[in-house]
Amino acid sequence: MDIQELRDIVRECGIAGAGGAGFPSYAKLDQKADTILLNCAECEPLLKVHRQLLQKYPYEIMSTLQLIADVLEVKEVIIGVKEAYEKTVNAARTYLSFFSKLSLSLLKEIYPMGDEVQLIYETLGKVVPPGSIPLEVGVVVFNVETIYNIYCAVNQKAPVSAKYLTIAGAVKNPITVLAPIGMAVEDLVELAGGATAGEPAYIMGGPMTGEVVAPYDTVTKTTNAILVFPKNHPVVLQKQGSTSIDMKKAMASCCQCEMCTDLCPRNQLGHPITPHLFMRAATSGTTQKLDPFLSTMFCCSCGLCEMYACPQGLAPRKLITEYKNGLRRKGIPIPKGVPLKPVNQMREYRTVPMERLISRLGLSEYNVDAPLTEETIPAKQVRIKLNMHIGAGAVPVVHKGDIVQPGDLIAKAEEGKLSLPVHASIAGEVLEINDMEILVRAR
């Protein structure tokens, strides 16, 4: 198999990074890389998906890594997995001798180890320059589910029509399932026995970077978890509220203690992101210096500044994100050629242990097993988004009244652009189509 054939298969099957921003995976297949890094750090508290998949499908995942390594002609493949995931580590070690380019790197149980910039430094000792991508230092990073999806595409011609995700928190029976893309949050929570909180709130994603969503919001290709908490849980309250109120709170009580910057993982690697200086500039009402505002472009939005570091309970990440998005809307590019400072010598003493983070967030009671099941989920209806990835959205190729089967193409990638196709996740009838979604009801 050559690189173009592999890229075509990955694109036609609609494979995007199965978590995070959803970068189209075919665009990562580049022979400029000399190292492939598998991300099995399971960055967020309570999430289980990637460690469970590598434990259950070690040969499938590792053989696919070897295939990609051969096609890209890379020197090595490193499987980055937390040492605490003993069953997963043992499963990978069982097959390691069969693959010449693969090796294991055991990681510490700290947050945010799953951030690819942190992971690259921990495994390779390389620092990705500010505003750059891993390929800049010769590295391509994939997470576990993405590689498993590539295995299914290459060996079974199977497109991405379902998503592994953990359903946890205030539910009767935490569980990890393979859910049809487009299935509603409230229907999935019922698979975990329903919410145990009287007035539940739902977070799609992890407690640090996820967002509060409505019960009728739907699963996408990047959904790693649905977490249920009481509506007055501190994690939920921190994510709600308006940015204008958050700004007023910051103006009233930010004491410039610098804890947000001292614990910022990107800052510790020398990136020019200084949350405390941003808070000072944003709350002063003046713009004497632009650097604190432009540096928001280098924030990875891990959430440590507001969910863990700030003693005042302020929201640096939320305000930084607001400014960063505003700059993007105005067409302001990410600054290039920004100098990289040396890695902070105190970095290892400023990492955040996952156990301490879970305790600080009030999640200890929810940190339990969520067994993986792959039983077929009978979704009655799905709303499938046309854009679940970075880049241009897909273009519908079906019409109202069409009958589709799981895996059928329902929207094609936009030609000439960074884009991915979309496939049906259930058998049924196309009820409605608009610029954002396709509605399919089971028959």
C-alpha positions as CSV (number, residue, x, y, z in Angstrom):
1,M,0.0,0.0,0.0
2,D,1.3,3.5,-0.8
3,I,0.6,6.7,0.9
4,Q,-2.0,8.0,-1.5
5,E,-4.0,4.7,-1.3
6,L,-4.0,4.9,2.5
7,R,-4.9,8.6,2.5
8,D,-7.8,7.9,0.1
9,I,-9.2,5.1,2.3
10,V,-8.9,7.2,5.5
11,R,-10.7,10.1,3.8
12,E,-13.4,8.1,2.2
13,C,-14.3,6.5,5.5
14,G,-14.6,9.9,7.2
15,I,-12.0,9.4,9.8
16,A,-11.2,12.4,12.0
17,G,-9.3,12.6,15.3
18,A,-11.6,10.8,17.7
19,G,-11.5,13.4,20.4
20,G,-10.4,17.1,20.6
21,A,-10.9,19.2,17.6
22,G,-11.4,16.4,15.1
23,F,-8.6,17.1,12.6
24,P,-9.1,15.0,9.4
25,S,-6.8,12.0,9.8
26,Y,-5.8,11.7,6.1
27,A,-4.1,15.1,6.3
28,K,-1.8,13.8,9.1
29,L,-0.4,11.1,6.9
30,D,2.7,12.9,5.8
31,Q,6.2,11.5,5.0
32,K,7.8,14.4,6.6
33,A,7.3,12.7,9.9
34,D,10.0,10.5,11.5
35,T,8.0,9.4,14.5
36,I,4.4,8.3,15.1
37,L,3.1,8.8,18.7
38,L,0.0,6.9,19.9
39,N,-1.8,8.9,22.6
40,C,-3.2,6.6,25.2
41,A,-2.9,9.1,28.1
42,E,-6.7,9.5,28.6
43,C,-6.3,13.1,29.4
44,E,-9.5,13.9,31.3
45,P,-10.7,12.5,34.6
46,L,-13.4,9.8,34.5
47,L,-12.9,9.0,30.8
48,K,-12.0,5.3,29.9
49,V,-12.3,4.9,26.1
50,H,-8.7,4.8,24.8
51,R,-7.3,2.6,27.5
52,Q,-10.2,0.1,27.1
53,L,-9.8,-0.1,23.3
54,L,-6.0,-0.7,23.5
55,Q,-6.6,-3.3,26.1
56,K,-9.3,-5.1,24.0
57,Y,-7.8,-4.7,20.5
58,P,-4.0,-4.5,21.0
59,Y,-3.1,-6.5,17.9
60,E,-5.5,-4.6,15.6
61,I,-4.2,-1.3,16.8
62,M,-0.5,-2.1,16.9
63,S,-0.6,-3.8,13.5
64,T,-2.2,-0.7,12.1
65,L,0.5,1.5,13.6
66,Q,3.1,-0.7,12.0
67,L,1.3,-0.4,8.6
68,I,1.2,3.4,8.9
69,A,4.8,3.4,9.9
70,D,5.8,1.4,6.9
71,V,3.8,3.5,4.5
72,L,5.2,6.8,5.9
73,E,8.7,5.3,6.3
74,V,9.0,6.6,9.8
75,K,11.8,5.5,12.1
76,E,9.8,4.7,15.2
77,V,6.4,4.4,16.7
78,I,5.9,5.1,20.4
79,I,2.9,4.0,22.3
80,G,2.4,6.6,25.1
81,V,0.3,5.0,27.9
82,K,0.0,5.8,31.5
83,E,1.8,3.3,33.8
84,A,-1.3,3.3,36.0
85,Y,-3.2,1.5,33.2
86,E,-1.7,-1.9,34.1
87,K,-4.1,-4.1,32.1
88,T,-3.6,-1.9,29.0
89,V,0.2,-1.9,29.4
90,N,0.2,-5.7,29.8
91,A,-2.0,-6.1,26.7
92,A,0.3,-4.0,24.6
93,R,3.4,-5.7,25.9
94,T,2.0,-9.1,24.8
95,Y,2.3,-8.1,21.1
96,L,5.2,-5.8,21.2
97,S,7.8,-8.3,20.0
98,F,5.8,-8.8,16.7
99,F,6.4,-5.2,15.6
100,S,9.9,-4.0,14.9
101,K,9.2,-0.2,15.0
102,L,7.0,-0.1,18.1
103,S,8.0,0.7,21.6
104,L,6.2,1.6,24.9
105,S,6.6,4.8,26.8
106,L,5.1,4.7,30.3
107,L,3.7,8.0,31.4
108,K,3.0,9.6,34.8
109,E,-0.6,10.0,36.0
110,I,-0.7,13.8,35.7
111,Y,-3.0,16.3,33.9
112,P,-3.0,17.3,31.0
113,M,-0.7,14.4,29.8
114,G,-3.1,13.9,26.8
115,D,-2.3,17.3,25.4
116,E,-0.2,16.4,22.4
117,V,2.4,19.1,23.2
118,Q,2.9,17.7,26.7
119,L,2.9,14.2,25.4
120,I,5.6,14.9,22.8
121,Y,7.8,16.5,25.5
122,E,7.3,13.6,27.9
123,T,8.1,10.9,25.4
124,L,10.6,12.5,23.1
125,G,12.0,15.5,25.0
126,K,11.0,17.8,22.1
127,V,9.1,21.1,22.4
128,V,6.6,22.0,19.6
129,P,7.2,25.7,18.8
130,P,4.4,28.1,19.7
131,G,1.6,28.1,17.2
132,S,3.0,25.1,15.3
133,I,1.8,21.5,14.8
134,P,3.7,18.3,15.9
135,L,4.9,17.7,12.3
136,E,7.1,20.8,12.9
137,V,9.3,18.5,15.1
138,G,8.8,15.4,12.9
139,V,6.0,13.9,14.9
140,V,2.5,12.7,14.0
141,V,0.1,12.1,16.9
142,F,-3.0,9.8,16.8
143,N,-5.2,8.7,19.6
144,V,-6.2,5.1,20.1
145,E,-9.7,5.1,18.7
146,T,-8.5,6.9,15.5
147,I,-6.1,4.1,14.8
148,Y,-8.7,1.5,15.5
149,N,-11.0,3.3,13.0
150,I,-8.2,3.2,10.5
151,Y,-7.8,-0.5,11.1
152,C,-11.6,-1.0,10.4
153,A,-11.3,1.1,7.3
154,V,-8.3,-0.7,5.8
155,N,-9.4,-4.2,6.7
156,Q,-13.2,-4.0,6.6
157,K,-13.9,-0.9,4.4
158,A,-15.9,0.3,7.4
159,P,-16.7,4.1,7.6
160,V,-17.0,5.9,10.9
161,S,-20.7,5.7,11.8
162,A,-20.5,5.1,15.6
163,K,-18.4,6.5,18.5
164,Y,-17.0,4.9,21.6
165,L,-17.8,7.0,24.6
166,T,-17.9,6.8,28.4
167,I,-21.2,7.6,30.2
168,A,-20.3,8.3,33.8
169,G,-20.9,10.6,36.8
170,A,-24.2,10.7,38.5
171,V,-25.6,7.6,36.7
172,K,-26.8,4.3,38.1
173,N,-24.4,2.1,36.0
174,P,-21.4,3.9,34.4
175,I,-20.6,2.3,31.1
176,T,-18.6,2.7,27.9
177,V,-20.6,2.1,24.7
178,L,-20.4,2.2,21.0
179,A,-23.1,4.7,20.1
180,P,-24.6,5.6,16.8
181,I,-23.4,9.1,15.7
182,G,-26.3,11.5,16.1
183,M,-27.9,9.8,19.1
184,A,-29.3,12.1,21.7
185,V,-27.6,12.6,25.1
186,E,-30.7,11.8,27.2
187,D,-31.1,8.5,25.3
188,L,-27.6,7.5,26.0
189,V,-27.8,8.3,29.7
190,E,-30.7,5.8,29.9
191,L,-28.2,3.1,28.8
192,A,-26.3,3.8,32.0
193,G,-29.4,3.2,34.1
194,G,-30.5,6.9,34.1
195,A,-29.3,9.8,36.1
196,T,-29.2,9.5,39.9
197,A,-29.3,13.3,40.4
198,G,-32.7,14.8,40.9
199,E,-31.9,17.7,38.6
200,P,-29.1,16.6,36.3
201,A,-26.8,18.6,34.1
202,Y,-25.0,17.0,31.2
203,I,-21.4,17.7,30.1
204,M,-20.2,16.4,26.7
205,G,-16.5,15.6,27.0
206,G,-14.4,15.7,30.1
207,P,-14.9,17.7,33.3
208,M,-12.0,20.1,32.4
209,T,-12.6,20.9,28.8
210,G,-16.1,19.6,28.1
211,E,-19.2,21.8,27.7
212,V,-22.6,21.8,29.4
213,V,-25.1,20.5,26.8
214,A,-28.9,20.0,26.5
215,P,-30.5,16.5,26.8
216,Y,-31.3,16.6,23.1
217,D,-27.8,17.4,21.9
218,T,-26.2,14.7,19.9
219,V,-23.0,12.6,19.7
220,T,-20.4,13.5,17.1
221,K,-17.2,11.9,15.9
222,T,-15.3,13.6,18.7
223,T,-17.5,12.9,21.7
224,N,-15.4,10.9,24.2
225,A,-17.8,11.1,27.1
226,I,-21.2,12.2,28.5
227,L,-20.9,13.1,32.2
228,V,-23.9,13.6,34.4
229,F,-23.7,15.8,37.5
230,P,-26.2,17.5,39.8
231,K,-26.9,20.9,38.4
232,N,-25.3,22.7,41.4
233,H,-22.0,20.7,41.2
234,P,-19.0,23.0,41.2
235,V,-17.8,21.7,37.8
236,V,-21.1,22.6,36.2
237,L,-21.4,26.0,37.9
238,Q,-17.8,26.9,36.8
239,K,-18.8,26.2,33.2
240,Q,-22.0,28.2,33.3
241,G,-22.5,31.9,33.6
242,S,-21.8,34.8,31.2
243,T,-18.4,36.1,30.3
244,S,-19.5,39.6,31.2
245,I,-20.1,38.5,34.8
246,D,-16.8,36.5,34.8
247,M,-15.0,39.7,33.7
248,K,-16.6,41.7,36.5
249,K,-15.6,39.1,39.0
250,A,-12.0,39.3,37.7
251,M,-12.0,43.1,37.8
252,A,-13.1,42.9,41.5
253,S,-10.9,40.1,42.8
254,C,-8.0,39.1,40.6
255,C,-5.0,39.6,43.0
256,Q,-2.3,38.8,40.4
257,C,-1.0,35.9,42.5
258,E,0.3,34.3,39.2
259,M,-0.9,30.8,40.2
260,C,-2.7,30.5,36.8
261,T,0.6,31.1,35.0
262,D,2.7,29.0,37.4
263,L,0.6,26.0,36.7
264,C,0.0,26.6,33.0
265,P,1.4,23.5,31.2
266,R,2.2,25.4,28.0
267,N,3.9,28.2,29.9
268,Q,6.1,25.7,31.7
269,L,7.3,24.4,28.3
270,G,8.3,27.9,27.3
271,H,5.3,29.0,25.3
272,P,4.4,32.7,25.5
273,I,1.0,32.2,27.3
274,T,0.8,34.1,30.6
275,P,-2.8,34.0,32.0
276,H,-2.1,36.4,34.8
277,L,-0.8,39.1,32.5
278,F,-3.9,38.5,30.3
279,M,-6.2,38.9,33.3
280,R,-4.3,42.1,34.2
281,A,-4.6,43.6,30.7
282,A,-8.2,42.5,30.1
283,T,-9.5,43.8,33.4
284,S,-7.7,47.2,33.3
285,G,-9.8,48.5,30.4
286,T,-6.7,49.6,28.5
287,T,-4.7,48.0,25.7
288,Q,-1.2,49.5,26.3
289,K,0.3,46.2,25.2
290,L,-1.0,43.7,22.7
291,D,1.1,40.7,23.7
292,P,-1.2,39.5,26.5
293,F,-4.1,39.4,24.0
294,L,-2.2,37.9,21.1
295,S,-0.8,35.2,23.4
296,T,-4.2,33.8,23.9
297,M,-3.7,32.1,20.6
298,F,-1.2,29.8,22.3
299,C,-3.6,28.6,25.0
300,C,-4.5,24.8,24.8
301,S,-7.7,25.4,26.9
302,C,-6.8,22.6,29.3
303,G,-8.7,24.5,32.0
304,L,-6.1,24.2,34.9
305,C,-6.0,27.9,35.4
306,E,-9.7,28.2,36.3
307,M,-10.6,24.7,37.4
308,Y,-7.6,24.1,39.7
309,A,-5.1,26.9,40.1
310,C,-7.1,30.1,40.8
311,P,-7.8,30.6,44.5
312,Q,-10.5,33.1,43.7
313,G,-12.6,30.8,41.5
314,L,-12.2,33.1,38.5
315,A,-12.4,32.0,34.8
316,P,-9.1,32.8,33.0
317,R,-9.7,30.0,30.4
318,K,-13.2,31.1,29.6
319,L,-12.1,34.8,29.1
320,I,-9.0,33.7,27.1
321,T,-11.2,31.6,24.9
322,E,-13.5,34.5,24.3
323,Y,-10.7,36.7,23.2
324,K,-9.1,34.0,21.1
325,N,-12.3,33.3,19.3
326,G,-12.8,37.1,18.7
327,L,-9.3,37.4,17.2
328,R,-10.1,34.5,14.9
329,R,-13.4,36.0,13.8
330,K,-11.5,39.2,12.9
331,G,-9.1,37.2,10.8
332,I,-6.1,37.7,13.0
333,P,-3.6,34.9,12.3
334,I,-1.6,33.1,15.0
335,P,1.7,35.0,15.6
336,K,4.6,33.3,13.9
337,G,8.3,33.2,14.9
338,V,7.5,33.9,18.5
339,P,10.6,33.0,20.6
340,L,10.4,29.9,22.7
341,K,11.7,30.2,26.3
342,P,13.7,27.4,28.0
343,V,11.6,24.7,29.7
344,N,11.0,25.9,33.3
345,Q,13.3,24.1,35.7
346,M,10.5,23.9,38.2
347,R,8.1,22.2,35.7
348,E,8.2,18.7,37.3
349,Y,7.2,20.2,40.6
350,R,4.3,22.1,39.1
351,T,2.6,19.2,37.4
352,V,-0.9,18.2,38.7
353,P,-1.5,14.6,39.8
354,M,-4.7,13.2,38.5
355,E,-5.8,11.9,41.9
356,R,-5.4,15.4,43.4
357,L,-7.3,17.0,40.5
358,I,-10.2,14.5,40.8
359,S,-10.4,15.3,44.5
360,R,-10.2,19.1,44.0
361,L,-13.0,18.9,41.4
362,G,-15.3,16.9,43.7
363,L,-15.3,13.8,41.5
364,S,-13.9,11.1,43.8
365,E,-17.3,9.4,44.2
366,Y,-17.7,9.2,40.4
367,N,-14.2,7.8,39.7
368,V,-15.3,4.2,39.2
369,D,-15.2,1.6,36.5
370,A,-17.2,2.0,33.3
371,P,-17.1,-1.4,31.6
372,L,-16.9,-1.5,27.8
373,T,-19.8,-3.1,26.0
374,E,-20.3,-3.3,22.2
375,E,-23.9,-4.4,22.2
376,T,-26.0,-2.9,19.4
377,I,-27.8,0.3,20.5
378,P,-31.3,0.6,19.0
379,A,-31.5,4.3,18.4
380,K,-35.0,5.5,17.3
381,Q,-33.7,8.6,15.7
382,V,-30.4,10.4,15.0
383,R,-29.4,13.9,14.0
384,I,-26.1,13.7,12.2
385,K,-24.1,16.9,11.9
386,L,-22.5,17.7,8.5
387,N,-19.4,19.1,10.1
388,M,-17.8,17.1,12.9
389,H,-14.2,18.0,12.0
390,I,-11.9,20.9,11.4
391,G,-12.4,22.2,7.8
392,A,-15.3,22.5,5.4
393,G,-18.5,20.7,6.1
394,A,-19.9,17.8,4.1
395,V,-22.4,18.3,1.2
396,P,-25.6,16.1,1.4
397,V,-26.1,13.5,-1.3
398,V,-29.4,12.1,0.0
399,H,-32.9,13.5,-0.2
400,K,-35.9,13.7,2.0
401,G,-37.6,10.3,2.0
402,D,-34.5,8.3,1.0
403,I,-34.0,5.0,2.8
404,V,-30.4,4.5,4.2
405,Q,-28.5,1.7,5.9
406,P,-25.7,2.0,8.5
407,G,-22.5,3.1,6.7
408,D,-24.2,4.5,3.6
409,L,-22.8,7.8,2.3
410,I,-25.2,10.6,3.1
411,A,-22.9,13.6,2.6
412,K,-19.7,13.9,0.6
413,A,-16.5,15.7,1.4
414,E,-16.3,19.1,-0.3
415,E,-13.9,18.9,-3.2
416,G,-10.6,20.7,-3.1
417,K,-10.9,21.5,0.6
418,L,-10.0,20.0,4.0
419,S,-13.2,18.0,4.4
420,L,-14.6,14.6,5.3
421,P,-17.7,12.7,4.2
422,V,-20.5,11.7,6.6
423,H,-22.2,8.3,6.8
424,A,-25.5,7.0,8.1
425,S,-25.4,5.5,11.6
426,I,-28.7,3.7,11.6
427,A,-31.1,2.1,9.1
428,G,-34.0,4.4,8.5
429,E,-35.6,7.1,6.5
430,V,-34.2,10.6,5.9
431,L,-36.8,12.9,7.4
432,E,-35.2,16.3,7.1
433,I,-32.0,18.0,5.7
434,N,-30.7,21.4,6.4
435,D,-27.3,23.2,6.2
436,M,-26.2,21.8,9.6
437,E,-27.7,18.3,10.0
438,I,-29.5,15.3,8.5
439,L,-32.3,13.8,10.5
440,V,-32.8,10.0,10.1
441,R,-35.6,8.0,11.8
442,A,-35.4,4.2,12.3
443,R,-37.9,2.1,10.4
